[in-house]
Amino acid sequence: MRKYLLPFLFLFLFVFESIFVQYLPTEMFGGDRITVPRFLIISILFLTVFSERKYGIIYGIIFGLLFDIVYTGVIGIYLFSFPILAYLMSKLMRILQSNIVMVSLASLVMIVLLEISVYEINVVINQTELNFADFASLRLLPTVVLNSAFIIIAGYPLKRHFEKFIASLSD
């Protein structure tokens, strides 16, 4: 039964990110700061570590494409970023211990990589006027803080859910 709930979990997180941005008080990080919830990619990274790499990459491709179609004007930024980050996460966890603390810290590093890569692509195609220092203080730092709070709240339940998911596949 859990294997059928997984797509709905990711679909819920996909929609929840949009709703969260819409109702997040702008004064929370200061009026000029930009906070970007990355709950979906965090969940994909946790899926990659606590189940199998192929599921993380597959869901990364599917939801990366969906993310590009719905939220961006350029197809390919998230389509390639999500599965590449899932793959990098799986390789990193072979070197490091796969406990909840290390996975959480590695997920934050992957969020930083995602934000910087999206920023750099936007600089290359002239979609942004921010310099890197402004980007780091106005968008990157608030995004890391917000997603750290999400990992603290949802990290352990996600871990347990994905471990039960992989156990249900063997039944």
C-alpha positions as CSV (number, residue, x, y, z in Angstrom):
1,M,0.0,0.0,0.0
2,R,2.9,2.4,0.8
3,K,4.2,2.2,-2.7
4,Y,1.0,3.7,-4.0
5,L,1.2,6.6,-1.5
6,L,4.6,7.7,-2.6
7,P,3.5,9.6,-5.8
8,F,0.7,11.3,-3.8
9,L,3.3,12.4,-1.2
10,F,5.5,14.0,-3.8
11,L,2.5,15.6,-5.6
12,F,1.3,17.0,-2.2
13,L,4.8,18.5,-1.6
14,F,4.8,19.9,-5.1
15,V,1.5,21.7,-4.5
16,F,2.4,22.5,-0.9
17,E,5.5,24.5,-1.9
18,S,3.3,26.8,-4.0
19,I,0.7,27.2,-1.2
20,F,3.5,27.8,1.4
21,V,5.0,30.6,-0.7
22,Q,1.6,32.2,-1.2
23,Y,0.8,32.3,2.5
24,L,4.2,32.8,4.1
25,P,4.4,36.1,5.8
26,T,6.9,38.3,3.9
27,E,8.0,39.9,7.2
28,M,9.3,36.6,8.4
29,F,12.8,37.1,6.9
30,G,12.5,40.8,6.2
31,G,10.4,42.3,3.4
32,D,13.1,42.2,0.7
33,R,14.3,38.7,1.3
34,I,13.2,35.8,-0.9
35,T,12.5,32.4,0.7
36,V,12.3,29.4,-1.5
37,P,10.8,26.3,-0.1
38,R,12.6,23.2,-1.4
39,F,10.5,20.6,0.3
40,L,10.2,18.5,-2.8
41,I,13.9,18.1,-3.5
42,I,14.6,17.5,0.1
43,S,12.1,14.6,0.0
44,I,13.6,13.3,-3.2
45,L,17.0,13.4,-1.6
46,F,15.7,11.5,1.5
47,L,14.1,9.0,-0.8
48,T,17.4,8.5,-2.6
49,V,19.2,7.8,0.6
50,F,16.7,5.8,2.6
51,S,15.3,3.7,-0.2
52,E,17.0,3.1,-3.6
53,R,18.9,5.5,-5.8
54,K,16.8,4.7,-8.9
55,Y,13.6,5.9,-7.2
56,G,15.2,9.2,-6.3
57,I,16.5,9.7,-9.8
58,I,13.1,8.7,-11.4
59,Y,11.1,11.0,-9.1
60,G,13.7,13.7,-9.7
61,I,13.2,13.5,-13.5
62,I,9.4,13.4,-13.2
63,F,9.0,16.2,-10.8
64,G,11.9,18.2,-12.2
65,L,10.1,18.3,-15.6
66,L,6.8,19.1,-13.8
67,F,8.6,21.9,-11.9
68,D,10.0,23.3,-15.1
69,I,6.6,23.2,-16.9
70,V,4.6,24.8,-14.1
71,Y,7.1,27.3,-12.5
72,T,9.8,28.3,-15.0
73,G,9.9,29.5,-18.5
74,V,13.0,27.4,-19.4
75,I,12.5,23.7,-19.7
76,G,15.5,21.8,-18.4
77,I,16.8,23.7,-15.3
78,Y,15.1,21.5,-12.8
79,L,14.7,18.6,-15.1
80,F,18.4,18.0,-15.0
81,S,19.2,19.5,-11.6
82,F,16.8,17.2,-9.5
83,P,18.1,13.9,-10.8
84,I,21.8,15.0,-10.8
85,L,21.4,16.1,-7.2
86,A,19.8,12.8,-6.3
87,Y,22.7,11.0,-8.0
88,L,25.3,13.2,-6.2
89,M,23.5,12.5,-2.9
90,S,23.7,8.8,-3.4
91,K,27.4,9.0,-4.1
92,L,28.0,11.3,-1.2
93,M,26.2,8.9,1.2
94,R,28.5,6.1,0.1
95,I,31.4,8.1,1.5
96,L,29.6,9.5,4.6
97,Q,27.4,7.7,7.2
98,S,23.8,7.5,6.2
99,N,22.3,8.7,9.5
100,I,19.7,11.3,9.8
101,V,22.1,14.1,10.8
102,M,24.5,13.5,7.9
103,V,21.6,13.2,5.4
104,S,20.1,16.4,6.7
105,L,23.4,18.3,6.4
106,A,24.1,16.9,2.9
107,S,20.6,17.8,1.9
108,L,21.3,21.4,2.9
109,V,24.5,21.3,0.8
110,M,22.5,20.0,-2.1
111,I,19.9,22.9,-1.7
112,V,22.8,25.4,-1.8
113,L,24.1,23.7,-5.0
114,L,20.6,23.8,-6.5
115,E,20.1,27.5,-5.7
116,I,23.6,28.5,-7.0
117,S,23.2,26.5,-10.2
118,V,19.7,28.0,-10.8
119,Y,21.1,31.5,-10.1
120,E,24.1,30.9,-12.5
121,I,21.8,29.7,-15.3
122,N,19.6,32.7,-14.8
123,V,22.7,35.0,-15.0
124,V,23.8,33.3,-18.2
125,I,20.4,33.7,-19.9
126,N,20.1,37.3,-18.5
127,Q,17.0,36.5,-16.4
128,T,18.4,38.2,-13.2
129,E,20.1,41.5,-12.3
130,L,21.3,40.4,-8.8
131,N,25.0,40.1,-8.2
132,F,26.2,37.1,-6.2
133,A,26.6,38.9,-2.9
134,D,23.0,40.2,-3.1
135,F,21.8,36.7,-4.1
136,A,23.6,35.1,-1.2
137,S,22.1,37.5,1.4
138,L,18.7,38.0,-0.1
139,R,17.8,34.5,-1.3
140,L,20.3,31.9,-0.5
141,L,20.6,32.4,3.3
142,P,16.8,32.7,3.9
143,T,16.2,29.6,1.7
144,V,18.7,27.6,3.7
145,V,17.2,28.7,7.0
146,L,13.6,27.9,5.9
147,N,14.6,24.5,4.5
148,S,16.6,23.7,7.7
149,A,13.4,24.2,9.7
150,F,11.6,21.8,7.3
151,I,14.3,19.2,7.7
152,I,14.1,19.5,11.5
153,I,10.3,19.1,11.4
154,A,9.9,16.5,8.6
155,G,13.2,14.7,8.4
156,Y,12.6,11.8,10.7
157,P,9.0,11.1,9.5
158,L,10.3,11.1,5.9
159,K,13.1,8.7,6.8
160,R,10.6,6.3,8.5
161,H,8.2,6.5,5.6
162,F,10.9,5.8,3.0
163,E,12.3,2.9,5.0
164,K,8.8,1.4,5.2
165,F,8.3,2.0,1.5
166,I,11.4,0.0,0.6
167,A,10.3,-2.8,3.1
168,S,6.9,-2.9,1.4
169,L,8.5,-3.5,-2.0
170,S,10.1,-6.7,-0.8
171,D,6.7,-8.0,0.4
